[in-house]
Amino acid sequence: MEEAVGLAGAIDLQVAEALIVPISAPRPSTLFGKGKMLEVKGVIETTGSGLVIVDHPLTPVQQRNMETEWKVKVIDRTGLILEIFGRRASTREGVLQVELAHLNYQKGRLVRSWTHLERQRGGGGFMGGPGETQIEADRRLLQDRIVKLERELEQVRRTRQLHRAKRKKVPHPIVALVGYTNAGKSTLFNRVTGAEVLAEDMLFATLDPTLRRMKLPHGNTVILSDTVGFISSLPTHLVAAFRATLEEVVEADLILHVRDMADPDRASQAGDVEEILKSLGLNEGDGRKLVEVWNKIDLLSEEAAEDLKTRAEKSENAIAVSSVTGEGIDELLMRIETIISGKLVSRNVTLGPDQMKLVPWIYERGRVSEREDMEDGSVMIEVEFTTADSEELDRRMGNGPKPSDSWEDDLDD
């Protein structure tokens, strides 16, 4: 119920009353039984409400019968989420996706109105039925618009593929943030990239995907992608409409599943996220790396936070952080770099006087613990590297195959 109230508040609705309605057997016509229908009607009249939100999918018949009985506008969970998405969409792609999902939702909810606009009866005498009724014309217009939007979104999908192809030419790994809505993805995104994505204590504060370059501790660069938050009972046509956006997740080299560990419902939320990832074709056995980011530890008691951090330290696929205070962020970045570039290795490197140009690169890409300058102009450095950077150093020192570009060019970059 708290989540339902939060969804209503996300589009500035004032909730006069929130009720939990137990249902033993759903009624096909009204979902609720007669007694509950009368009880809700009494609450509507007492509070003077003009809108009722039912946090459950409603059939067109149920929605129409409720509106007739209660004399107010009724929307279900899907309709409410679509309203929020419509308010949040700011890019052309986001607007297209929301409109497509909305039209698919409305297609089954057209009511038989404006019968005076129906065409004259076809055939002779009273036996001929009406020609194209107004509702049929509305459906046809809706379907035409849906087809047009699907074509435009297909173009968006192709454009995204081109952008991805360009990014692969400069092969920065992709790290995607996923998670339940309001888990703190955008706050974490802003913390590690310095971006200014809208981040508020609000469901679906972020809708349009954002990508930024991010420097890791040893100088490697990755592209971080912030995606739309997930939610339970997300309508299938909404997932389909946002497939172009969610393809960023499918293409990612590493997925960070951000979880709100201060939410008592976190276990079921994690299950909902996993179900949506499966619907996108992401399964545990496909070799893709997924790390759980246990966020909002600053909202837990000191004892609970310590327990969570201890559990995370014992796990290879979890890390405890606070996006607000920054606690655990350095460890998270190191974990990302380890997964992307390999584990850290310690090395003692000796550079001759003719190799001194490599010193700045070593300091940039490694963690230097000791350095000794020799009388002959050489230098000994004790340093920690990722596996990938250690191999790159060998190439630059002439101990391995030459890189495609000269290291002098890299230093200039």
C-alpha positions in Angstrom: 0.0 0.0 0.0 2.9 2.4 0.7 4.2 1.8 -2.8 0.7 2.5 -4.2 0.5 5.8 -2.3 4.1 6.6 -3.4 3.0 6.1 -7.1 0.1 8.5 -6.6 2.4 11.0 -5.0 4.8 10.8 -7.9 2.3 12.7 -10.0 1.3 15.1 -7.2 -2.0 13.4 -6.4 -3.3 14.0 -2.8 -4.3 10.7 -1.3 -7.4 11.2 0.9 -7.8 7.6 2.0 -5.9 4.3 1.4 -7.6 1.0 1.9 -6.5 -2.6 1.8 -9.3 -4.7 0.3 -9.2 -8.5 0.9 -10.8 -10.5 -1.9 -11.7 -14.1 -1.5 -13.0 -14.6 -5.0 -12.5 -11.8 -7.7 -15.8 -10.8 -9.4 -15.6 -10.7 -13.2 -17.8 -7.6 -13.3 -16.5 -5.5 -10.5 -13.5 -7.3 -8.9 -14.8 -6.5 -5.4 -18.0 -7.9 -3.8 -21.1 -5.8 -3.3 -20.3 -5.0 0.3 -16.9 -3.6 -0.6 -18.3 -1.6 -3.5 -20.7 0.1 -1.1 -18.0 0.7 1.5 -15.7 2.3 -1.1 -18.6 4.4 -2.4 -19.1 5.7 1.2 -15.5 6.6 1.5 -15.6 8.5 -1.8 -18.7 10.5 -0.7 -17.2 11.3 2.7 -13.8 12.5 1.4 -15.2 14.1 -1.8 -12.7 12.3 -3.9 -12.8 12.6 -7.7 -10.4 9.7 -8.5 -10.0 6.1 -7.3 -6.8 4.2 -8.0 -7.0 0.4 -7.8 -3.5 -1.0 -7.3 -4.3 -4.1 -9.4 -4.9 -4.7 -13.1 -8.6 -4.1 -14.1 -10.4 -5.4 -17.1 -12.2 -2.8 -19.3 -15.5 -4.1 -18.0 -14.5 -3.9 -14.3 -13.2 -0.3 -14.8 -16.4 0.8 -16.5 -18.7 -0.8 -13.9 -16.7 0.8 -11.0 -16.9 4.2 -12.7 -20.7 3.7 -13.2 -21.2 2.7 -9.6 -19.0 5.2 -7.9 -19.5 8.2 -10.3 -15.8 9.0 -10.3 -12.8 8.3 -12.6 -11.2 5.0 -11.9 -7.7 3.9 -13.0 -5.7 0.7 -12.3 -2.1 0.1 -11.6 -1.1 0.0 -15.2 -2.9 3.3 -16.0 -1.2 5.0 -13.0 2.3 3.9 -14.1 1.5 5.1 -17.6 0.5 8.5 -16.3 3.8 8.7 -14.3 5.8 7.7 -17.4 3.9 10.3 -19.5 4.9 13.0 -17.0 8.5 11.9 -16.8 9.3 11.4 -20.5 11.6 14.2 -21.7 13.4 12.8 -24.7 11.8 12.1 -28.1 12.4 8.4 -27.6 10.8 8.4 -24.1 7.7 10.2 -25.4 7.3 7.7 -28.3 7.7 4.7 -25.9 5.1 6.0 -23.4 2.6 6.9 -26.2 2.9 3.4 -27.7 2.3 1.7 -24.3 -0.6 4.1 -23.6 -2.3 3.3 -27.0 -1.9 -0.4 -26.5 -3.5 0.0 -23.1 -6.4 2.1 -24.4 -7.1 -0.1 -27.3 -9.2 -2.5 -25.2 -10.9 0.3 -23.3 -12.7 2.2 -26.0 -16.3 2.7 -25.1 -19.3 2.9 -27.4 -19.9 6.7 -27.4 -20.8 9.2 -30.1 -23.2 6.8 -31.8 -24.7 9.7 -33.7 -21.5 9.7 -35.7 -22.0 6.2 -37.0 -22.4 5.8 -40.7 -25.8 5.0 -42.1 -26.9 1.4 -42.3 -25.7 -0.7 -45.1 -27.9 -3.0 -47.3 -31.6 -2.6 -47.8 -34.4 -2.2 -45.2 -34.1 -2.8 -41.6 -32.1 -6.0 -42.0 -28.8 -4.2 -42.8 -26.5 -3.6 -39.9 -24.6 -0.3 -39.4 -21.6 0.4 -41.6 -18.4 1.4 -39.7 -19.4 2.3 -36.2 -17.6 5.1 -34.4 -15.9 2.6 -32.1 -14.5 0.7 -35.1 -13.3 4.0 -36.6 -11.6 4.8 -33.3 -10.0 1.4 -33.2 -8.7 1.8 -36.7 -7.2 5.2 -36.0 -5.6 3.8 -32.9 -4.1 0.9 -34.7 -2.8 3.2 -37.5 -1.1 5.3 -34.9 0.4 2.2 -33.1 1.9 1.0 -36.4 3.4 4.4 -37.1 4.9 4.6 -33.5 6.3 1.1 -33.9 8.0 2.1 -37.1 9.5 5.2 -35.4 10.7 3.2 -32.5 12.3 0.7 -34.8 14.3 3.6 -36.3 15.3 4.6 -32.7 16.5 1.0 -32.1 18.6 1.1 -35.3 20.1 4.4 -34.2 21.0 3.0 -30.8 22.7 0.0 -32.6 24.8 2.5 -34.6 25.8 4.3 -31.5 26.7 1.0 -29.8 28.8 0.0 -32.9 30.6 3.4 -32.7 31.3 2.8 -29.0 32.7 -0.6 -29.7 35.3 1.0 -32.0 36.6 2.7 -28.9 36.1 -0.4 -26.8 35.1 1.0 -23.4 33.2 -1.7 -21.4 29.5 -0.9 -20.6 28.3 -1.1 -17.0 24.5 -0.9 -16.6 22.7 0.1 -13.4 19.4 -1.8 -12.9 17.1 -2.0 -9.9 13.7 -1.4 -8.4 12.4 2.1 -8.7 13.6 4.4 -6.0 16.5 2.0 -5.1 19.0 4.9 -5.5 20.4 4.2 -9.0 20.5 7.9 -10.0 22.1 9.0 -6.8 24.8 6.4 -7.2 25.2 7.4 -10.9 25.7 11.0 -9.9 28.1 10.1 -7.1 30.5 8.1 -9.3 30.3 10.1 -12.6 29.7 13.7 -11.3 26.6 13.9 -13.5 23.5 15.8 -12.5 20.7 13.3 -13.3 17.4 14.0 -11.4 17.6 12.0 -8.2 14.8 12.4 -5.7 13.0 10.2 -3.1 10.3 9.5 -5.6 9.2 6.5 -7.7 10.3 6.7 -11.3 12.2 10.0 -10.9 14.3 8.9 -13.8 12.8 7.6 -17.0 15.1 8.3 -20.0 18.4 6.4 -20.0 21.6 8.3 -19.4 25.2 7.3 -20.4 28.4 8.8 -19.0 32.1 7.9 -19.1 33.6 7.0 -15.8 37.2 6.7 -14.7 38.1 3.8 -12.5 40.9 3.9 -9.8 43.6 2.6 -12.1 42.7 4.9 -15.0 40.6 2.5 -17.0 37.5 4.1 -18.6 34.0 2.5 -18.6 30.6 3.8 -19.8 28.0 3.8 -17.1 24.3 3.5 -18.1 21.5 4.6 -15.8 18.2 2.9 -16.8 14.5 3.2 -15.9 13.6 1.7 -12.6 11.6 -1.6 -12.5 8.5 -2.3 -10.5 6.3 -5.3 -9.7 3.5 -6.1 -12.1 5.1 -4.0 -14.8 2.7 -4.3 -17.8 4.1 -6.5 -20.6 3.4 -3.9 -23.3 5.3 -1.4 -21.3 8.3 -3.7 -21.2 7.9 -4.1 -25.0 7.7 -0.4 -25.6 10.9 0.2 -23.5 12.8 -2.6 -25.1 14.9 -0.1 -27.2 16.0 1.5 -23.9 16.5 -1.7 -22.1 18.8 -3.0 -24.9 21.5 -1.0 -23.1 21.2 -3.5 -20.3 21.3 -6.5 -22.7 24.5 -5.2 -24.3 26.3 -4.4 -21.0 29.5 -6.2 -20.0 28.6 -5.8 -16.3 25.2 -5.3 -14.6 25.0 -3.6 -11.2 21.7 -4.5 -9.5 21.1 -1.7 -7.0 19.0 -2.7 -4.1 17.4 -0.5 -1.3 18.5 -2.5 1.8 16.5 -0.1 4.0 13.2 -1.3 2.4 11.5 -4.2 4.3 10.1 -5.5 1.0 13.6 -5.7 -0.6 13.5 -9.5 -1.1 10.4 -9.4 -3.3 11.7 -6.3 -5.1 14.9 -8.2 -6.0 12.7 -11.1 -7.3 10.7 -8.7 -9.5 14.0 -7.2 -11.0 15.3 -10.7 -11.7 12.0 -11.7 -13.5 12.2 -8.6 -15.8 15.9 -9.3 -16.6 14.9 -12.9 -17.5 12.2 -11.5 -19.8 14.9 -9.5 -21.6 16.8 -12.7 -22.2 19.4 -12.3 -19.3 19.9 -15.6 -17.6 22.4 -16.6 -14.9 24.1 -19.2 -17.2 25.0 -16.8 -20.0 28.4 -15.8 -18.5 27.4 -12.2 -17.9 28.6 -10.7 -14.6 26.0 -9.3 -12.2 26.9 -7.6 -8.9 24.4 -6.6 -6.3 25.0 -3.2 -4.8 23.4 -3.1 -1.4 22.5 0.6 -1.2 21.2 3.0 1.6 23.2 1.4 4.4 23.2 4.9 6.0 19.5 4.5 6.7 20.1 1.3 8.7 20.9 1.0 12.4 24.7 0.7 13.1 24.3 -3.0 14.0 22.3 -3.8 10.9 24.7 -1.9 8.7 27.8 -3.7 10.1 26.1 -7.1 9.7 25.3 -6.2 6.0 28.9 -5.1 5.3 30.2 -8.4 6.9 27.9 -10.4 4.6 28.9 -8.4 1.6 32.6 -8.9 2.3 32.1 -12.7 2.3 30.3 -12.6 -1.0 31.9 -12.2 -4.4 28.8 -10.7 -6.0 27.7 -8.1 -3.4 29.0 -4.9 -2.0 27.4 -2.6 0.6 27.4 1.2 -0.1 25.7 4.4 0.6 25.2 6.6 -2.4 24.5 9.6 -0.2 27.5 9.5 2.2 29.9 7.8 -0.3 30.7 4.9 2.1 31.7 1.8 0.1 32.0 3.7 -3.2 35.8 3.2 -3.5 35.4 -0.5 -2.9 32.6 -0.6 -5.5 34.8 1.0 -8.2 37.7 -1.4 -7.3 35.3 -4.3 -7.7 34.1 -3.0 -11.1 37.7 -2.6 -12.2 38.7 -6.1 -11.0 35.8 -7.7 -12.9 36.4 -5.6 -16.1 40.2 -5.7 -16.2 41.2 -8.7 -14.0 42.5 -9.1 -10.5 45.3 -7.0 -9.1 48.9 -8.3 -9.3 52.0 -7.0 -7.5 55.1 -6.3 -9.6 58.6 -5.1 -9.2 59.4 -3.1 -12.3 62.9 -1.9 -13.3 63.0 0.7 -16.0 66.2 1.8 -17.8 67.0 5.4 -18.6 65.6 4.9 -22.1 62.2 3.8 -20.6 61.5 6.7 -18.3 58.6 7.8 -20.5 56.7 4.8 -19.0 56.9 6.2 -15.4 53.9 8.6 -15.8 51.8 5.8 -17.3 52.7 3.4 -14.4 51.6 6.1 -11.9 48.4 6.7 -13.8 47.4 3.0 -14.2 48.9 1.4 -11.1 49.1 1.8 -7.4 52.7 2.6 -6.6 53.8 1.5 -3.1 57.6 2.0 -3.4 60.1 3.7 -5.7 63.9 3.7 -5.8 66.0 5.8 -8.2 69.3 4.2 -9.0 72.7 6.0 -9.7 72.8 4.8 -13.3 69.5 6.6 -14.1 67.3 3.6 -13.9 64.4 3.3 -11.5 62.8 0.4 -9.5 59.1 0.6 -8.8 56.9 -1.7 -6.7 53.4 -1.4 -8.0 50.0 -3.1 -8.1 48.3 -3.5 -11.5 45.2 -5.1 -12.9 46.0 -8.2 -15.0 45.1 -6.3 -18.2 47.4 -3.4 -17.3 50.2 -5.7 -16.3 50.1 -7.4 -19.7 50.0 -3.9 -21.4 53.1 -2.9 -19.5 54.9 -5.9 -20.8 54.0 -4.9 -24.3 55.2 -1.3 -23.7 58.5 -2.5 -22.3 59.0 -4.7 -25.4 58.3 -8.0 -23.5 55.2 -8.9 -25.5 53.4 -8.3 -28.8 53.4 -4.6 -29.9 50.1 -2.7 -29.3 48.3 -1.4 -32.4 49.1 2.2 -31.4 52.4 3.5 -30.0 52.5 4.2 -26.3 53.8 7.7 -27.1 50.5 8.4 -28.8 48.6 7.1 -25.7 50.6 9.4 -23.4 49.8 12.3 -25.7 46.1 11.4 -25.4 
